[in-house]
């Protein structure tokens, strides 16, 4: 099993569980990944932040995608 497949399996298991504990674990991991990305790849981090920010909109396209 590749790392990508392993991640997909774990991610899908967490989402399907609807467990607050599991969601917090996923959230903490995502936060750590984003902090690392902000430090090492700020342009990519900005794109990811734009995607996440879309949860606050009715339109789920980023500004760049909407152009």
N, C-alpha and C positions, 0 to 999 in steps of 0.2 A: 504494500500500500504506500503510495506517495505521501509526502507531507501535506500536499494540497487535498488529497482525498481524506486523510486523517482529520484535517481541520474541518472540511465540509461535514464529515460524519459527526464530529463533536459539536459543531455549530448547530446542525440540524437537531441533534439530541437535546441541546440546551433550549433551543426555541420551542421544540415540541413539549418539553417538560413544563413549561409555564411556571417554573419554580423561581421565586424571587431570589433565593440564594444563588442559583445557577446564573440568573441574569446579572446579578451583582458581580460574580466572577468574570463573566464575559465583558461587562462594562469596565471593570478594573483593568483587564487585559487590553481592551481597546484603548483606554486612556494611556496606558504605558506605551503602546505602539504609536499612538498619535504624538506623544511627547518626543519619542525617538525620531519620528518622521519630521517633526517641526525643526529639530536640531540638525538633522542630516539632509533632508530633502524638503526645504520650505515651500517650493513651488507645488510639489505633489501634495504636501500637507494642506496648502490653500485650496486645492481642488477638492480634497476630501472634506474639508470644513464646509465648502460650498454645498456639497452633496448633503451633508448632515443638516445644514441650516435649512434645507428644503422642507424639513418636517414642520417648520413654522409657517409654511405657505400653503395655499390651496393648490398651487401649481408646483409640481415636483421636479421641474426642470431647473438646472442652475442658470444663472444669468447668461453664461457662455453658451449653454445648450439651447437657450431660448432665442438666440440671435439667428 
